[in-house]
Amino acid sequence: MNPLHAVLHYLLLLIAFAARIYSFILVIRIIISWINPDPYNPVIRFLYSITDPVLDLFRRLLPIRIGMFDLSPLVVFGLLYLIERLATLLLVRLPRVFL
């Protein structure tokens, strides 16, 4: 196997895996936000510190709200899905490029 092929393969796997993990973290953050958690809890602070920068970016760029519901997580989920699918598609097509 070509070294460049191996590096690209593992890089695409890492990107797809990171997108999937971030999606799960975002789901946990959304569910926790419904129950009004203790803001001083270290786990809650960690979740918010990881997800708030991305969500705040999309809240500023696309202020999508319906009543009191913030729909910016849906935009982030869509973007993460596209990133994961693109990485997976490139993983499938990568061997054909290097043949």
VEXTOR-23812 format. One record per residue (C-alpha): x, y, z; residue in three letters. Coordinates in Angstrom, 2 decimals. Layout:
<recs>
<rec x="X" y="Y" z="Z" aa="ala"/>
...
</recs>
This chain:
<recs>
<rec x="0.00" y="0.00" z="0.00" aa="met"/>
<rec x="1.24" y="3.45" z="-0.90" aa="asn"/>
<rec x="2.15" y="5.53" z="2.21" aa="pro"/>
<rec x="0.10" y="8.47" z="0.93" aa="leu"/>
<rec x="-2.86" y="6.15" z="0.47" aa="his"/>
<rec x="-2.55" y="4.91" z="4.05" aa="ala"/>
<rec x="-2.31" y="8.44" z="5.45" aa="val"/>
<rec x="-5.36" y="9.59" z="3.49" aa="leu"/>
<rec x="-7.28" y="6.48" z="4.49" aa="his"/>
<rec x="-6.67" y="7.01" z="8.20" aa="tyr"/>
<rec x="-7.27" y="10.74" z="7.95" aa="leu"/>
<rec x="-10.65" y="10.17" z="6.34" aa="leu"/>
<rec x="-11.50" y="7.55" z="8.95" aa="leu"/>
<rec x="-10.59" y="10.01" z="11.69" aa="leu"/>
<rec x="-12.73" y="12.75" z="10.14" aa="ile"/>
<rec x="-15.76" y="10.45" z="9.81" aa="ala"/>
<rec x="-15.28" y="9.17" z="13.36" aa="phe"/>
<rec x="-14.91" y="12.69" z="14.80" aa="ala"/>
<rec x="-18.08" y="13.84" z="13.03" aa="ala"/>
<rec x="-20.01" y="10.88" z="14.46" aa="arg"/>
<rec x="-18.68" y="11.43" z="18.01" aa="ile"/>
<rec x="-19.44" y="15.16" z="17.86" aa="tyr"/>
<rec x="-22.99" y="14.33" z="16.74" aa="ser"/>
<rec x="-23.44" y="12.11" z="19.79" aa="phe"/>
<rec x="-22.03" y="14.80" z="22.08" aa="ile"/>
<rec x="-24.43" y="17.31" z="20.52" aa="leu"/>
<rec x="-27.41" y="14.99" z="21.13" aa="val"/>
<rec x="-26.39" y="14.59" z="24.78" aa="ile"/>
<rec x="-26.04" y="18.36" z="25.13" aa="arg"/>
<rec x="-29.48" y="18.97" z="23.63" aa="ile"/>
<rec x="-31.15" y="16.42" z="25.90" aa="ile"/>
<rec x="-29.39" y="17.82" z="28.96" aa="ile"/>
<rec x="-30.46" y="21.36" z="28.06" aa="ser"/>
<rec x="-34.11" y="20.29" z="28.36" aa="trp"/>
<rec x="-33.71" y="19.31" z="32.02" aa="ile"/>
<rec x="-32.05" y="22.56" z="33.18" aa="asn"/>
<rec x="-28.83" y="21.10" z="34.66" aa="pro"/>
<rec x="-26.52" y="22.56" z="37.28" aa="asp"/>
<rec x="-24.22" y="24.94" z="35.36" aa="pro"/>
<rec x="-21.37" y="24.29" z="37.82" aa="tyr"/>
<rec x="-21.28" y="20.55" z="37.17" aa="asn"/>
<rec x="-17.94" y="19.71" z="35.46" aa="pro"/>
<rec x="-19.58" y="17.36" z="32.95" aa="val"/>
<rec x="-22.10" y="20.03" z="31.94" aa="ile"/>
<rec x="-19.36" y="22.63" z="31.63" aa="arg"/>
<rec x="-17.35" y="20.26" z="29.45" aa="phe"/>
<rec x="-20.30" y="19.56" z="27.15" aa="leu"/>
<rec x="-21.12" y="23.25" z="26.83" aa="tyr"/>
<rec x="-17.48" y="24.21" z="26.24" aa="ser"/>
<rec x="-17.26" y="21.72" z="23.36" aa="ile"/>
<rec x="-20.58" y="22.47" z="21.70" aa="thr"/>
<rec x="-21.20" y="26.17" z="22.35" aa="asp"/>
<rec x="-18.52" y="27.59" z="20.00" aa="pro"/>
<rec x="-19.99" y="25.74" z="17.01" aa="val"/>
<rec x="-23.59" y="26.42" z="17.97" aa="leu"/>
<rec x="-22.88" y="30.09" z="18.66" aa="asp"/>
<rec x="-21.27" y="30.44" z="15.25" aa="leu"/>
<rec x="-24.39" y="29.13" z="13.53" aa="phe"/>
<rec x="-26.66" y="31.16" z="15.81" aa="arg"/>
<rec x="-24.89" y="34.31" z="14.63" aa="arg"/>
<rec x="-24.73" y="33.32" z="10.96" aa="leu"/>
<rec x="-28.22" y="31.84" z="10.71" aa="leu"/>
<rec x="-30.51" y="33.03" z="13.49" aa="pro"/>
<rec x="-33.08" y="30.26" z="13.01" aa="ile"/>
<rec x="-35.71" y="30.17" z="15.72" aa="arg"/>
<rec x="-39.28" y="28.98" z="15.87" aa="ile"/>
<rec x="-40.80" y="30.48" z="18.98" aa="gly"/>
<rec x="-38.45" y="29.59" z="21.80" aa="met"/>
<rec x="-36.85" y="26.68" z="19.93" aa="phe"/>
<rec x="-33.35" y="27.18" z="18.57" aa="asp"/>
<rec x="-32.86" y="25.24" z="15.35" aa="leu"/>
<rec x="-29.12" y="25.84" z="14.97" aa="ser"/>
<rec x="-28.36" y="22.28" z="16.18" aa="pro"/>
<rec x="-30.26" y="20.98" z="13.14" aa="leu"/>
<rec x="-27.95" y="22.96" z="10.86" aa="val"/>
<rec x="-24.92" y="21.58" z="12.71" aa="val"/>
<rec x="-26.30" y="18.02" z="12.45" aa="phe"/>
<rec x="-26.78" y="18.51" z="8.71" aa="gly"/>
<rec x="-23.24" y="19.77" z="8.30" aa="leu"/>
<rec x="-21.81" y="16.92" z="10.38" aa="leu"/>
<rec x="-23.80" y="14.42" z="8.33" aa="tyr"/>
<rec x="-22.43" y="15.87" z="5.10" aa="leu"/>
<rec x="-18.87" y="15.77" z="6.43" aa="ile"/>
<rec x="-19.26" y="12.16" z="7.52" aa="glu"/>
<rec x="-20.84" y="11.10" z="4.22" aa="arg"/>
<rec x="-18.19" y="12.88" z="2.18" aa="leu"/>
<rec x="-15.39" y="11.22" z="4.16" aa="ala"/>
<rec x="-17.06" y="7.83" z="3.74" aa="thr"/>
<rec x="-17.56" y="8.37" z="0.01" aa="leu"/>
<rec x="-13.92" y="9.34" z="-0.39" aa="leu"/>
<rec x="-12.87" y="6.25" z="1.57" aa="leu"/>
<rec x="-14.81" y="4.06" z="-0.84" aa="val"/>
<rec x="-13.40" y="5.81" z="-3.92" aa="arg"/>
<rec x="-9.85" y="6.22" z="-2.63" aa="leu"/>
<rec x="-8.53" y="2.80" z="-3.76" aa="pro"/>
<rec x="-9.63" y="3.52" z="-7.34" aa="arg"/>
<rec x="-7.60" y="6.71" z="-7.42" aa="val"/>
<rec x="-4.35" y="4.97" z="-6.48" aa="phe"/>
<rec x="-4.68" y="1.93" z="-8.75" aa="leu"/>
</recs>
